[in-house]
Amino acid sequence: MYRNFFRSLLFRLDPERAHELTLDALRLVGALPPLRAALRRAFALQNQSPVEVFGLKFPNAVGLAAGYDKDGLAWRGLASLGFGHIEIGTVTPRPQAGNPKPRVFRIPEEQAVINRMGFPGRGAEFVAQQLAPVTARRSSVVIGINLGKNKDTPNEEAAQDYLYLLEKFSPLADYLTVNISSPNTVGLRRLQARAALEDLLSQLNAQRLTFNLQRPILVKLAPDLTDEELDDALDAITRTGMEGVIATNTTTNRAGVRSALAQESGGLSGAPLTRASTTIIQKIYQRTNGKLPIIGVGGIMTPEDAKEKLDAGATLVQIFTGLIYRGPKFVKVVAEYISRRA
């Protein structure tokens, strides 16, 4: 029904507008307990295998990737779809508009999306207000916050943005993700370089220890790193005591994408990213001897794609573009497929 009816309607709209309407509906459902309960019943998993990692217990291995609910507006409704965890953000210290529109482009024939959003959002204070009830929530869903710097913050001062966000969200989130791999904020990916990354993560770890901010910190990496760049990033991550990585963000590579929209700048997600993301996961697992937990994300369009990422070394997976093309039932389908083959 989703593909034949709802998706056909949504795909007639501008992609960003369609997303806003979907998020509004989930926010409304999540705010009303009877509707939330009905959604939970409709999408209840028949079986799921809990996963323990980062010192946390995840109800199942399937999470929602950052970028879907940037401001934490709809996490209650999204949790009712069966996700084991939800990553909110990317959140920046101050509100910002992001890049000019249009900035999201569907490529249905490739099962792909290109976006150059540029971290639009209402800022840390607004998101914190949406998450304040999280500390008293009864839902078992794990909440992560994806952290990013403001566009006008120079890389030399980026640590101050991340330190502020670490302190702001440690009481509200179950884990935090340092996003230094989005291609849509100019210069951000330079923070993945060894010296810059080690400096940033060292400061975050020092503040975490000083103020006893006991939250796992993960680092989200790009799929476009060379082997040398990946080795440098992993060395910085392990030396500074970070708990894990998320692999991967969107790609700037357009290899194999035949659509004329491939010329649009921004990060590519969906089916063209599947193989590259899984390859990076496998490399991370091999280079760290499986000692650094990985959340696999990028091009999960079928349950088999998710299982391949787990087989490559991921402990958990996240979906986003697959949700756009497959609909809300995709969460249940993937989680149950993984559980049956655990």
Legacy VTK file of the C-alpha trace (Angstrom):
# vtk DataFile Version 3.0
C-alpha trace
ASCII
DATASET POLYDATA
POINTS 342 float
0.000 0.000 0.000
2.829 2.407 0.839
4.532 2.074 -2.538
1.318 2.091 -4.583
-0.488 4.891 -2.781
1.326 6.918 -0.115
4.709 6.956 -1.810
3.190 7.969 -5.135
1.500 10.914 -3.400
4.595 11.946 -1.452
6.825 11.662 -4.516
4.671 14.215 -6.304
5.772 16.769 -3.730
9.105 18.502 -3.347
11.276 16.037 -1.360
11.869 18.382 1.551
8.178 19.300 1.779
7.180 15.621 1.699
9.611 14.939 4.525
8.222 17.805 6.586
4.666 16.485 6.213
5.742 12.967 7.211
7.607 14.314 10.234
4.599 16.431 11.262
2.356 13.356 11.136
4.779 11.338 13.265
5.103 14.228 15.713
1.337 14.410 16.101
0.969 10.652 16.580
3.817 10.622 19.067
2.290 13.407 21.124
-1.026 11.566 21.644
-0.739 8.414 23.786
-3.715 6.554 22.206
-2.366 7.113 18.677
1.129 6.230 19.811
-0.109 2.972 21.321
-2.018 2.131 18.143
1.099 2.731 16.058
3.139 0.487 18.357
0.595 -2.299 17.958
0.527 -1.927 14.176
4.326 -2.138 13.908
5.041 -4.477 16.799
7.912 -6.855 16.124
7.108 -10.546 16.422
10.625 -11.250 17.575
13.731 -9.186 18.110
17.203 -9.832 19.420
18.503 -7.248 21.923
22.055 -6.014 21.423
24.389 -4.820 24.173
27.149 -2.433 23.074
28.659 0.871 24.283
27.406 -0.101 27.741
23.818 0.223 26.466
21.092 -2.313 25.741
19.409 -1.839 22.356
16.017 -3.595 21.911
17.063 -4.598 18.384
19.835 -3.881 15.900
17.946 -1.396 13.670
18.177 2.337 14.247
17.208 5.550 12.500
20.146 7.489 11.064
20.736 11.138 11.820
19.198 13.625 9.425
15.626 12.359 9.549
14.542 14.099 12.756
16.973 16.980 13.010
15.234 18.820 15.836
13.872 15.947 17.924
10.283 16.759 17.018
8.997 13.264 16.278
11.154 10.813 18.234
8.164 9.388 20.143
6.268 8.601 16.946
9.385 7.235 15.282
10.093 5.010 18.281
6.649 3.475 17.814
7.686 2.128 14.390
9.941 -0.441 16.063
13.355 1.212 15.985
15.852 0.008 18.551
17.511 3.412 18.565
16.980 6.853 17.082
19.744 9.317 16.306
18.535 12.907 16.395
20.286 15.743 14.589
22.614 16.886 13.295
22.297 19.499 16.068
24.374 22.680 16.028
24.868 25.055 18.986
22.972 27.915 17.363
20.003 27.821 14.959
20.906 28.037 11.284
19.024 27.961 8.003
21.283 25.561 6.146
22.011 25.808 2.458
19.725 27.470 -0.115
16.797 25.484 -1.540
16.299 23.331 -3.511
18.717 21.095 -1.614
17.209 17.588 -1.726
16.837 15.534 -4.920
15.278 12.084 -5.306
16.624 9.719 -7.955
13.973 6.950 -7.999
15.531 5.022 -10.861
18.679 4.648 -8.731
16.845 4.323 -5.389
18.946 7.239 -4.243
18.805 10.730 -2.775
21.206 13.651 -3.044
21.065 16.240 -0.295
23.039 19.361 0.497
21.034 20.435 3.529
23.955 21.925 5.466
22.745 21.193 9.020
19.551 23.297 9.059
17.965 23.292 12.484
16.607 25.200 15.439
19.701 24.816 17.541
20.736 23.035 20.704
18.435 24.825 23.117
15.327 23.911 21.122
16.352 20.263 20.753
17.134 20.039 24.469
13.582 21.156 25.217
12.199 18.364 23.029
14.353 15.816 24.847
13.872 16.969 28.422
11.212 14.259 29.000
13.707 11.663 27.743
15.214 11.332 31.208
11.880 10.125 32.513
10.720 8.213 29.454
9.375 4.697 29.784
10.216 3.674 26.222
13.151 1.331 25.832
14.342 3.040 22.643
17.917 4.310 22.810
18.371 7.990 21.936
21.525 9.311 20.303
22.372 12.904 19.425
24.424 13.741 16.345
26.601 16.793 17.003
27.867 19.293 14.421
29.493 22.692 14.308
27.786 25.820 13.036
28.589 26.775 9.460
30.188 30.079 10.491
32.410 28.494 13.144
35.970 28.215 11.778
37.540 24.765 11.983
40.126 26.225 14.366
37.297 26.944 16.821
35.160 23.878 16.072
36.099 22.172 19.333
34.221 24.840 21.277
30.982 23.981 19.447
31.398 20.256 20.105
32.384 20.806 23.759
29.280 22.915 24.305
27.072 20.253 22.719
28.723 17.489 24.746
27.905 19.265 27.975
24.406 20.213 26.797
23.264 16.749 25.720
25.113 14.350 28.001
22.257 14.493 30.557
19.623 13.996 27.844
20.990 11.372 25.448
22.112 7.764 25.740
25.032 8.306 23.362
26.573 11.132 21.326
27.955 11.152 17.780
30.631 13.550 16.548
29.774 14.398 12.942
32.873 15.564 11.101
32.031 13.824 7.822
29.100 15.631 6.223
30.038 16.923 2.749
27.551 19.788 3.029
29.359 22.112 5.450
32.397 23.653 3.789
35.636 22.396 5.305
34.009 20.078 7.834
35.568 16.902 6.439
39.034 18.333 7.048
38.406 17.606 10.723
38.796 13.899 9.851
42.525 14.453 9.292
44.653 12.809 11.964
45.981 15.839 13.857
42.714 17.796 13.752
40.626 14.784 14.749
42.914 13.725 17.584
42.951 17.272 18.959
39.155 17.514 18.840
38.504 14.109 20.358
41.137 14.592 23.060
39.359 17.743 24.197
35.998 15.983 24.216
37.341 13.063 26.215
39.067 15.388 28.698
35.842 17.320 29.279
33.880 14.093 29.619
36.258 12.866 32.305
36.534 16.220 34.092
32.790 16.673 34.456
31.938 12.952 34.735
29.780 13.063 31.602
29.342 9.340 31.314
28.027 8.983 27.794
29.540 6.934 24.959
30.968 9.055 22.151
30.972 7.739 18.576
32.562 9.288 15.486
30.808 9.323 12.115
33.158 8.817 9.173
32.859 9.445 5.425
32.852 6.613 2.872
35.310 8.537 0.695
38.396 8.178 2.899
41.502 6.638 1.397
43.054 3.709 3.249
45.694 6.014 4.717
43.092 8.554 5.814
40.992 5.791 7.363
43.996 4.452 9.278
44.771 7.927 10.594
41.174 8.521 11.679
40.912 5.146 13.412
44.194 5.730 15.217
42.910 9.076 16.514
39.601 7.522 17.573
41.180 4.646 19.487
43.961 6.755 21.067
41.420 9.208 22.486
39.151 6.571 23.996
36.087 6.968 21.813
33.630 4.095 22.114
32.833 3.434 18.463
32.286 4.620 14.903
29.374 5.110 12.563
30.194 4.079 9.002
29.264 5.847 6.882
27.981 9.295 6.027
26.843 10.169 2.496
29.263 10.149 -0.425
30.414 12.734 -2.948
31.244 9.927 -5.395
28.869 9.608 -8.355
30.320 6.446 -9.914
27.624 4.455 -11.672
24.871 7.066 -11.196
23.440 7.691 -14.638
20.787 10.270 -13.782
21.271 13.872 -14.894
20.757 14.773 -11.231
24.163 13.284 -10.477
25.598 16.707 -11.303
23.902 18.184 -8.237
26.341 18.851 -5.422
25.819 17.244 -2.029
25.902 13.876 -0.361
24.558 10.824 -2.188
22.690 8.156 -0.204
20.733 5.035 -1.068
21.528 2.053 -3.267
24.640 3.521 -4.965
26.267 3.789 -1.526
25.558 0.226 -0.390
28.774 -1.447 -1.449
31.139 1.405 -0.538
29.695 1.670 2.958
29.929 -2.070 3.573
33.527 -2.087 2.335
34.490 0.642 4.826
32.828 -1.321 7.630
34.851 -4.382 6.712
38.072 -2.352 6.653
37.354 -0.801 10.055
36.610 -4.204 11.546
39.806 -5.696 10.146
42.025 -2.758 11.075
40.793 -2.708 14.687
40.597 -6.498 15.078
36.901 -6.134 15.822
37.594 -4.205 19.037
35.953 -0.944 17.959
32.152 -1.294 17.721
30.618 -0.138 14.446
27.162 1.120 13.535
26.692 0.399 9.832
24.717 2.834 7.715
24.612 3.652 4.019
22.492 2.126 1.283
20.434 -0.306 3.337
17.580 -0.810 0.888
16.778 -4.473 1.667
17.025 -6.700 4.747
19.897 -8.481 3.022
21.820 -5.194 2.814
21.527 -4.837 6.582
22.685 -8.401 7.186
25.694 -7.851 4.921
26.767 -4.909 7.065
26.468 -7.004 10.206
28.421 -9.808 8.551
31.096 -7.273 7.572
31.598 -6.349 11.218
28.858 -3.915 12.255
27.113 -4.462 15.579
24.099 -2.271 14.783
22.687 -0.723 11.606
20.828 2.467 10.765
18.425 3.240 7.929
17.235 6.449 6.296
16.902 6.425 2.505
15.500 2.886 2.638
12.698 4.254 4.806
11.847 6.807 2.120
11.620 4.201 -0.634
10.240 1.239 1.349
7.983 2.933 3.896
7.520 2.543 7.669
7.121 -1.253 7.556
10.750 -1.443 6.477
11.873 -1.126 10.101
9.942 -4.227 11.136
10.988 -6.180 8.048
14.688 -5.512 8.599
14.644 -6.064 12.365
12.780 -9.365 12.100
15.001 -10.574 9.250
18.091 -9.872 11.345
16.560 -11.532 14.398
15.718 -14.713 12.472
19.282 -14.963 11.253
21.042 -13.959 14.452
LINES 1 343
342 0 1 2 3 4 5 6 7 8 9 10 11 12 13 14 15 16 17 18 19 20 21 22 23 24 25 26 27 28 29 30 31 32 33 34 35 36 37 38 39 40 41 42 43 44 45 46 47 48 49 50 51 52 53 54 55 56 57 58 59 60 61 62 63 64 65 66 67 68 69 70 71 72 73 74 75 76 77 78 79 80 81 82 83 84 85 86 87 88 89 90 91 92 93 94 95 96 97 98 99 100 101 102 103 104 105 106 107 108 109 110 111 112 113 114 115 116 117 118 119 120 121 122 123 124 125 126 127 128 129 130 131 132 133 134 135 136 137 138 139 140 141 142 143 144 145 146 147 148 149 150 151 152 153 154 155 156 157 158 159 160 161 162 163 164 165 166 167 168 169 170 171 172 173 174 175 176 177 178 179 180 181 182 183 184 185 186 187 188 189 190 191 192 193 194 195 196 197 198 199 200 201 202 203 204 205 206 207 208 209 210 211 212 213 214 215 216 217 218 219 220 221 222 223 224 225 226 227 228 229 230 231 232 233 234 235 236 237 238 239 240 241 242 243 244 245 246 247 248 249 250 251 252 253 254 255 256 257 258 259 260 261 262 263 264 265 266 267 268 269 270 271 272 273 274 275 276 277 278 279 280 281 282 283 284 285 286 287 288 289 290 291 292 293 294 295 296 297 298 299 300 301 302 303 304 305 306 307 308 309 310 311 312 313 314 315 316 317 318 319 320 321 322 323 324 325 326 327 328 329 330 331 332 333 334 335 336 337 338 339 340 341
